[in-house]
Amino acid sequence: MKEYFESDFFIALVGICSTIAAFSFAKFLGRAKLLRFMPPIIVSSLIIILAIENTSASYEGYAKGGDLIVYLLYPATVALAYPLYKNTKLIRLNALEVFCATLVSTFTSVFSIFVIASFMGLGEDIINSISSKCVTTPVAVEISKMTGGILGITVASVFVSGIFGGTFGHGLLKMFGIKDDVSIGLAIGSTSHVIGTAKCMQVSEKQAAMSALVLILTAVFTTFLLFILQT
């Protein structure tokens, strides 16, 4: 019995179950008014970190199961095609806006990183690691491999970008008087990828559709742009 509890299968199972439990608890806490602005992914991450730091568990052990959850990002990204399909007409009517949002987001994100990082004297490996911060994680990881970035830093920069947009994006846009669903979806999807899109899904299907579309296009344009800059 002891061998079973120490097996990789059991450790992976604990990692999966703890991830699901932490996220479910975070969603429950999100019903409270004071925590409503906090995305469940932040709260659940804090719960898991505290659990690992205050028990005999290790991150390596948790990752055996947690990595399986991360793998689901790939099919989850593909599933974003559903709101696109339901809002095809809306997308056609706003094709120019989508194109402009994609170009502005791609060039602003990439070149601002190069300028700021160069000004701060950061190394090329750091620049390559964070240049894809506004792209969804699965694509950002592949870009980081292509450019020679550090995967841990890449994932962290994508996470921070998504969390910031998902947490404060709607509030900032509202503060500037932007209320149109199409504009909000394009703004958040082009900078905060899947996490921002998930937040849009909670607000409006139109926002989710536009956010998902520009998320995908930004990932494609960013990949091509960084590939060109590397050659």
Phi, psi and omega in degrees: 000320180298322180296325179295316181292340179261001182286157179297326181297313181293319180297318178296321179297319178297319179298318179294311182296320180293325178295312180297317181295317181295319181291320178296319179293323179295321177294323177296316179295331181295346177288338178288140186300322183290336183252006185295330182282347183272120177298141180305331182295328178289310182298315181294324177296318178297320179298314181294318179298315179297321180295318180293318183289335185250013175228182179278001180290158178235157180295323180300320179292316179298322184296337179299328176258325181297327180295333177292325176294318179299323180300332180292351175300327183295304177294331179295322178295319179296325182295345178294349178294338183297309177296334176294316180298320183287342183236038181301317181297317179299321181293318179298321181292338183240032183299318181295317179298320179297315181298314180296318179297321179295313181296312181299315181297314183298307184292319180296314182297311185291309186287331175294323177295314180298317183292309183295316181295322178293320178297324181275356178076027179284151182288164182297325181294325177290317179300315179294333182284327186252359182293341181252029186296336182263016180249145181302148191309309182303320179286319180299322178298315180293322177297318179298320177295320182294321185267354181084028179279177178261116190301319181300317179291322178300310181297320180295318181293321177296318181298313181297317179300314180293318180296317181298313180293319180293329182275314189248351186304307181297321180295317180295317180295321178296322180297328179267010175079017180269115185238349182291130183299321180296313180297318181295315180298317179294318182295315184283318181295327182282347182237336188238011173040228190293320182296316177294322179295321177299322177293321179297324179299330179284342185258311186201139178293325177297316177301316182297318181296312180293322179295317180295320181295310182291332174301312182293314181295322178297321178298317180293312182296320180296320178299313180295318182296314180291327176296317179295318180293333180280338183271000000 
